[in-house]
């Protein structure tokens, strides 16, 4: 497929989706305000420009023009309104790329708040144009502020609800799901089903009473909190979009806590609720995600050697204890390979400590390349390394040592680096981490002594 055809398909797809979302948004329009409770195309257009680049603006403009033309039947009015929608998306995307980290906008609460501020500003473009056009058509300037607020909140809600869904889900990598992914998907589906049921009770007239406007909107909050803590930003964005759609549909049908004497009052209350829920949920999910990433980073720092990136002494002991417990259950032995670098002091004295540190990293790289995925290579301390080799005997440990020596010998890096090593096997050489490491260390020094005796 050539580049022009691919670009044409992208533009047609953006146009079609924008128009479809525009027709959906029209079902939530309040007649006296001529504004939608939630205008999904605004968020989609913003996300499309962030993901695909600002070159897709003609498709956004064409889709917006067609949506408004189906409403007004006036070419010029449709161009003005469609142009304002397009300009809003272009300005919003440019500001997000400049001040809010672009596509990574939803990865930190700081940039999420910037995103909210930016769309609050960019939404004024559509609001000003829409309220002006409607006021001119009706010759009703006394309602200008109400019209402006309704248009602004509709566009703002569309940005807050739709843009996170598109951006976060578009960045989701597609791979083969594991059993944990399947379980999480089932739990997520259960969450969405319960949210739909509660949403229909609160906003859809399913509450078992003759009065269908009880203020029960708070019942939806626990489900958004559940999504934030159990899942993440993508699932929260999807839940907010689903809840917003139910709330807008129910309010249009005369159900729910936001039904007031006039459609405009109902519209403004619904828009305010939708916007606040979107911001609260997205910020909460982002903060939770940041906390999880910080915990993972702290865990990594606590169990990883900062110089080589291998496991540290603490994790080495944990892995050995786990292997001892597994070996006792299965009756299958495992090996511990203990290594140290020959002549680190000489390298440090002759070439400097930085070169010595790089030599240790070369050994760590050779260990990674020589070990299996199930093996655990660790820096024991100083110039000493250890490797836990599950379901491996002494011959297997010596084979790993030989591969490490061969890789170091074949390297063109200078100075040349060599290692000595010894192998201990559970339970033959000990039944605890301390005894196994002591036995492997003794074997290492026997190997080093033999090398000195033979001159190798």
HELIX and SHEET records of a PDB file:
HELIX    1   1 UNK A    3  UNK A   26  1                                  24    
HELIX    2   2 UNK A   40  UNK A   52  1                                  13    
HELIX    3   3 UNK A   54  UNK A   56  5                                   3    
HELIX    4   4 UNK A   57  UNK A   72  1                                  16    
HELIX    5   5 UNK A   75  UNK A   99  1                                  25    
HELIX    6   6 UNK A  102  UNK A  107  5                                   6    
HELIX    7   7 UNK A  109  UNK A  138  1                                  30    
HELIX    8   8 UNK A  141  UNK A  143  5                                   3    
HELIX    9   9 UNK A  144  UNK A  158  1                                  15    
HELIX   10  10 UNK A  159  UNK A  163  3                                   5    
HELIX   11  11 UNK A  164  UNK A  170  1                                   7    
HELIX   12  12 UNK A  179  UNK A  203  1                                  25    
HELIX   13  13 UNK A  217  UNK A  220  5                                   4    
HELIX   14  14 UNK A  221  UNK A  230  1                                  10    
HELIX   15  15 UNK A  233  UNK A  252  1                                  20    
HELIX   16  16 UNK A  263  UNK A  303  1                                  41    
HELIX   17  17 UNK A  313  UNK A  330  1                                  18    
HELIX   18  18 UNK A  344  UNK A  351  1                                   8    
HELIX   19  19 UNK A  353  UNK A  370  1                                  18    
HELIX   20  20 UNK A  394  UNK A  410  1                                  17    
HELIX   21  21 UNK A  433  UNK A  454  1                                  22    
SHEET    1   A 2 UNK A  29  UNK A  30  0                                        
SHEET    2   A 2 UNK A  35  UNK A  36 -1                                        
SHEET    1   B 4 UNK A 376  UNK A 381  0                                        
SHEET    2   B 4 UNK A 384  UNK A 389 -1                                        
SHEET    3   B 4 UNK A 334  UNK A 341 -1                                        
SHEET    4   B 4 UNK A 419  UNK A 426 -1                                        
END                                                                             
